Amino acid sequence: MSVRAVSEEAQDDLLGRGYSRRQLGRIATVFGMGAAAAATMGRPAWASAGVPDPAPTAKVRIGANECWTGPLAPGQAAAAGIIAMGNRYSPHDERGDFIKAVMQVEGVAYDHVAPWPGSSDPLSRAVVTFCSPTKALVTADPTFELAGRTAGWLGAPVKAIPLTADYAHDVKAMVAATPDAGLYYICTPNNPTGTITPVADIEWLVANKPAGSIVLIDEAYTHFAGVPTTSYMAAAGKDVIVMRTFSKIFGMAGMRMGYVMARPDLIAKMMRYDGGMQSGALPLPSLACATASLTAADLIAARRAEMREARGMALDHLKKRGLAVMPTNANMFMIDWKSQPAWKMQAAFRTQSVEIGRSWPVWPTISRVTVGSMDDMTAFCAALDKVWV
């Protein structure tokens, strides 16, 4: 995508906020190639350090924070049912039906919801919209890195603040980090730790942040946690963007479906660079699957209970083996190998056809493991007993 593909109005705004013409080209690349691709341009794939990802050949795949099973039954039926109508751009009003389902579940107004194909685009788009060379991104360390990578790619300052002793976002330190923040990124439950930042802390951040800055609350794992959420802040018109994805408990990672909840003016600012083309590019099966899944409260609760049972079994086994595991409220946990680097343990598990997750630079001896099915976690425990002697 050329710079000219970004509207003149958006270009004027970006230049007025301190971006250079060269940075406009990078912004166009974010929207032209996809935010995730642009943010990692020039870097090897995170999972494999530049070599082919072995996960598809592993018997047990618990490394990528995917759900262990596919979409909920109502979602599968809805997606299958709309295939026959794939000749139409919109046989009915699938996008509107999805937004109405969000309204029903979250209590937000119609114009406060914007669906997206996944969460990577709106996450990077928020960085473009609210950060600049003079407006920093304030994030945690460790946390999901895409926001930080996008800011770095665009030349915006990045302030990475260590988590608290109980692995929550240190909101007071985040506010103290800079008087010129454009965007605060809060991931709760946090990736990779699976830990919660209390809603009261987020409320404090919203109340005490610099005027004009925005708080992006990434709740990708909230359905696994079953804790209070922050959609009410978006409904109340606060300076927040609440982001969700169907990749996790809904088992739709390959279907690329997500959404944001925010004031209409914030959504409009995020859409102005390419006319919201990414928000409009939603495959009908993904929309139908998401709409039918979102309101299946009993099935969501049952899947969460299944995950918790498998997670509890695995955590009990790890404790019996004397391994240190961080507390978690999500579909992942962190193991500290202490005497071994995480990359070496990942390689050892691969010899057992078990693909576990990666580590973060701040914690080189700690691996993230996704919670799979009970069979997956039983196989993980058996592999652990072979590689950890």
N, C-alpha and C positions, 0 to 999 in steps of 0.2 A: 504494500500500500504506500503510495506517495504521500508527501506532506500535504499536497493539494486535496487528498481524500479527506483530510480533517477540515471541517468547515472553517470559513474565514473568521466567523465569530469566535469559534473555539481557539483558532490560532492567535487572534488578538488577545484573548483572555490569557492564554499560556504565556505569550510574550510579556504581557503586563504583569504576570506573577513571577517573572525572572527567568523563565526558560529561554534558552538560546535557539537559534534556527537549527543548529545541529541536534539539539535535544528534541526539537519538534519531529525530526526524522525518526528518532528513537521512539517517541510516543506513537507515531504512525505505525511503526513496526509492532508495537505492543498490540494494537488493534488489528493490524493486517495479518500477523502470523499467529495471534493468540497470545494472551498474557503469559501463560506458563512457559511457552517456547521462548518468547523474547526475554523473559526474566532470567532464564538459565542459558541464554545464548553464550557460546564460548566456553561453557562449562560441561564436563561430562555428566551423564545422567546420575542423579543422586544415589540411585540404588545400586549401581554397578561399577562406578568409577570408570566408565567408558567401555566396558566389556559387555557382551550380551547378557541381558537379565536372565538368570537361571530359574526364576520363580515359576514360569509356565510349565517347566518339566518336573518340578518338585511334587511329591505326593501330598505334602502338607504345606499349604501356602498361608503363612501367618506373619507376613512381613510388611504388607502394604496398607494396613488399616481398612481392608475391605470386609464386608460381611461374609460369613461363611456359607451363606445360601442366597438364593435369588430373591426377586421381588415378592412381596406378600401376595397371596392368592388373588385377592380382588384386583390388585394392580396388574398381575399377569393376564387375567381375564380381560380387563379393560384394554390393555395394550394389544392383545391378540384380536379383539373385536374391531379395532379401528384400522387394522391392516387393509381390510377390504375396501376402505374408503380413502386409501392413500393417493388416489388420483386427484383429490381435492386439497387445496392449500389449507382449507379449514372447513370441514364438512358441517360443523355446527359453530360453536364458539368455544373451542377447547381451551384457549388461553384464558378466556373469561371464566369458564367453569373452574379452572385451577385456582384463579384468584379468589373466587367465591369460597372455595374449600379452605383456603388460607384464612379468609375473613372469619369463617365459622370456627376454626380451631384456635386462632390467635387473637381474635377480637380487634382487628385493625380494619381501617377503611379501605375501600377498593383502590383508591389512588395512592395508597401507602405500600402497595405490593408490586414488585417487578420480578417476574421469573427470568431465569438465565439458564443457559446450557452449562450447568456445573457452577462452581464457586470461584474458579481461578480468575475468570474474566472480571467479575465485579470486584474481587479483592484487589487486583492490580489496577483496575479502573478507578477505585477509590483513592489509591495512592497518587495516580496522575491528577485526579480532580482536586485533592485537598492538600497535597504536598507540593513543594517546589524547591528550587535551590536555596530559598530563604525560609521555607517552612518544613520543619523536620517531621519524619515519621518517628514515633516513640513506640517501641515494641518491647517484648520480653526476651530473656535469654536463659534457657532455650525455649523456643516456640516454633510454630510453623513458619518457615523462612520466606515464603513467596512474597509477602509484603516488603520485607527487608531487601530481597533481591531486586524487586522492581524499583524500589526507591534508589538503590545503588546504581542500577542500570541507567536511571534517568538523571542521576546527579543530585538527588535530594539528600540532605543529611539524615543519618540513621542513628538514633539513640537506643541502644539495647540495654535494658535494665535487668539485672539478675532477679530471679524469682525469690520470694520470701522463704523463710526456713520451712514452711509447710507447703511450698511449691505453688503458691498463688501469685498472681500478678501484684507487684508492689506498687500500688496506684499512687501512693504519696511520693515515692521516689520517681515515678514516671512524670508526675506534674512538676517536680523540682528539677527534672533533667534539663529543661530548656523553656524559656519564655516564649519561644517562637514555634511551637508545635502546630503542624497542620492536621495531623491525624494520629490518634492513639489506637493501637491494634490490641484487642483483648481476645484471646482464644480460650474459651471456657465451655466444657472441660478442655484443658490445654493439651495440645499435641506438641511434645511426646509424652508428657507426664500423666495425662488423664485426670488431672486434679482440677478442682473447682475454684474459681475466684468468686467469693460471695457477692450476691446481688447488692448488698449494702455497700461494698467497696466500689462497685461500678457506679452506683448512685453518687457516691462521694466524688469519684473522678468526674462525672458529668457536671456536678455542681461546682467543682473547683478548678477545672481546666481553664486555659486561656479563652477569652471570648473569640468566637469564630472558628475554633478548632472543632473537629468531629471525632467521635468515638465509634470505631468499628468493632462490633461485638460478633465474633465468629462462634456460632453455636452448632458447629457441624456434628458434634458428638452428644448433644443435649438429650436426645431420645434414649441413649444408652444410660445416661446418668439419672434421668427421672427427677431432676431438681427444678426449682423455680427458674423461669427464663426471663428475658428482658424485652419481649415484644411489646409489653405495656409502655415502655419508654418511647418506642417508635409511635405507638398509637397516641401518646400524649404530646407528640411534636417536639421531643427533645432533640438535641444535636447528636443523634445516634443513627447508625445503620446497623441493623441486626441481620446477620447472614446465616442461611441454612443450606444444607445440601441433602440430597437423597442418596448419596453414595454410601452412607454408613448403615444405620439400622434397617433402612428400606431395601438394601441389597441391589441398588441401581447404579453402581459405580460406572459400568459400561454404557449406561443410558444417558449420562451427562445431564443432570437436572438439578437445579437449585433455585433459590430466590432470595431477594432482600426485602426487608421492611424498613421504611424510612419516610420522612416527610416528602411530599411530592416535589418540592423545590430541590431537595438533595438528589432525588432520583433523576430529575431533569438535568442537573449539572453533570451527573455521571454519563448520561446518554448523549450529550451534545457533540461529542467528538466524531462519532460516525452515525449519528441519527438513531442510536440504540439498535443498530443492526444485529448485534450479538443477542440482545434480549428478544428480538423477534425471530431468531433462527432456532426455533424449538421444534424438534421432531414430534409429530403427533403421538406416536406410541409412548414417548417419554412423558408428554403432558398427561395423557390418559392414565398411564400407570401411576404417576405421582398424585393425580387428583383422587383416584380410588384408594390409594394407600394412605393418604394423609389423615383420613377420618376413621381408619380402622384401629381404633384405640385399643381394643381387646387384643388384637393380633400384635400390635406394637408392644404391649405389656408382656405378652407371652414370649416374644422373641427376646426382650430384655431379660426376663427371668431365666431363659435358657442360657443366655450369655453369662449371667451372673453365676449360675451353677457351674458351668465349665471353668470360668475364671477362678472361682473359689477352690475348685479341685486342684488346678494348676498352682495357685499361690500356696496352698497347703503343702504341696509336694516340694516346691522350691524352699519353703521354710524348713521342712524336714531335712533338706540337703544343706542347710546352713547358708543359703544365699540371701543376700540383702535385696529386698524388693520395695520399691517406693509405693506408698498408698495410691490408690486409683479409684476413680468413679466412672471410668469409661471402658471401651472395648480394647484396652491396651494396658500394658504394665511395663515397668522399667526394671531390669535386672542389673545389679552391679557385680561384675565378675572380679573386681578389685585387682587380682593378680594377672589378669589376662586382658589384652585389648579386645574391644568389641568386634573388630573386623575378623580377628582370629577365631572367635567363638562362632560368628556367622558362617565362616568357612567350615568349621567343624560340624555344625548342624547340617550343612549342605551334603556332607558325606553320608548323612542318614536320610537324605531326600526330604529335609525339613527346612523351609526357607523362613528364617526369622528376620526381624527388621534391623534397621541401621542404628547408628549412634549419632550424637551431636558433638561438634567440636569441643564444647565446654565440658563434656563428660565422655572422654574417649574409652572408658572401660565399662560403659553402661549401654546395654542393648534394649531397644524397644521391641516388644513382642505383641502382636495382635491376638486377641482372643478369638479362636475359631469355635467349631462345634466341640461337643464332648469327645468325639472320636479324634478330632484334630489335637486337642489338648492332651489326650491320653497318649497319642503318638509323640507329641512334644516331650512329655515327661519320660517316655521310654528312650527317646533320643538323648535327652539330657543325661540320663543315667549311664549312657555309653560314652559321651564326650566329656563329662565332668566327673573325673575320677580322682 
